[in-house]
């Protein structure tokens, strides 16, 4: 158990430039990537597919940003960021974790076998900080013989976490790995009021003030830290050509007062998290790094 506690479960998010996805030929991918490097998850709207899925599953339209836990998906990984999360063990959770791709469930690409509705599956399998123990128990004891390597490589598990989802199709062939890769949904707009070490969401503060005004709570109000996630960029794997495009975009777009600071985020010399990719797939390099990081503290989660 001590080894499991030492693990950092990195949250990964992939990006496609216009070379990887023609829909991004307006250059918007560059601004999104710059925003992500600054922990800005609010400025960009989600895709129409994501918005439709969120509405159908009552997840809050355009309220979430999504990550895969410890997994670099080849379809989303021309440029790729690994975030190191600080996840409070107690308090209000501004994120939830599910042991499958919720968008795939919402769109029917992930097929449910036992009559459970997509909405029920997501409602019954959305976890807070307890996801760490649930993930470790599943990967180590039920799913894989070599948990770290097999999961990161997207190998088919012996069983999925949710029995409503089969790891294989009717012919016995493994289905797509998004059926069992764990996903994070983090709220985009967690606004905080900081009073020293105190942080309280705007919504909670308004409710507390109303309670006091209505005479429901006349004693002194104590505000607690509500446990928002803190994310640090641990690594950026970026295509060599994309890196040059972003540098040019920064020079042409940002004012002089911001240009130097933003450019430094994408300088391998100034920012040690930058890993420039040339001649290989980004997701391959990312998976190799993840395995090395996790195997440092043992061969299980």
Steps between C-alpha positions, in 0.01 A plus 500: 500500500787737572611469138153587375498814712825610337349482153408812307209433269572739215206652314565521125347717232580474129477758222489483122643777283366568151738233370328239716147636475389721206230656723777682687641684198389835642786488750271468801692195623801722572305731728342202676842349563636832629201530732549148633866567576378786721229289666228692318213256444226760472575700186422230245160348428460125465427335165141457385523122552615549859228758566232265368634211712514715813143614452373148438673366811417803723869575554463876456545633147839667443583475869767227487848436370608140443817299562605138474673358806847366417414443135609663173247424228652484149199677347536804728873530542680703236585733786444376852510635856537300820366684803602413854190545716482584866170344599373565855386188683207677665261783428306602193630338181513722192558192286366148447665187363338220302656170385407556134468777243172675584471646150518149356224388734284802416532452123446124513850416376551314828236228505333401828409133534258470792223753445664775709433840344798722412382762748473243781846363423659843528303594812597176675865514399614856563752524784690761697839441665403138569569435132867436586425197712232373261737537205785323681280213616361443152832525314701291748251233600251455220605648170866442414792269570743791450277791611715804428632396160180333378274792593729767356538300178121467470502121515168324544426425869365172629196695615386860493423686822132518401352166407248680279791556261667199342873511414428300182238496226274208406784335308741522793703781343610778742290814467653847495703587808275798579264239645729460804735801505422718801382855434496820708232765464614820668279805538626792291362781713592449861519861610654554840505772762831479681533624856845388604478121505126505447332429165126484434314464172282790392192280495556369852571849632175635354304221664672562835420872482134424421481263796630769730262764359203267547592443863582132447854538623565774755828363633838599360557362149805275458627465146690185409737426216273316257768289339543629147753317285839662444665403171867532409634435151740208540586447134410632156577282201478719192563434134807687373302669222220597739754655736626730227144597407418588859814711535399693189143533623622647830719754322213612277216492755621609843596846618861562598404504869376137474710366214811412698312320776285295263793414274694369801226240559590342165879530521675167571794697638289700746226249578622148588153345452523547121579184306536573129396207280668434169459184295276308744141502619431720802290239677784244475742735675236584760428136579870422539531790748191395696629144540839620625336740745267236644746212507736709714286416801404144420326293236143552625277799536 
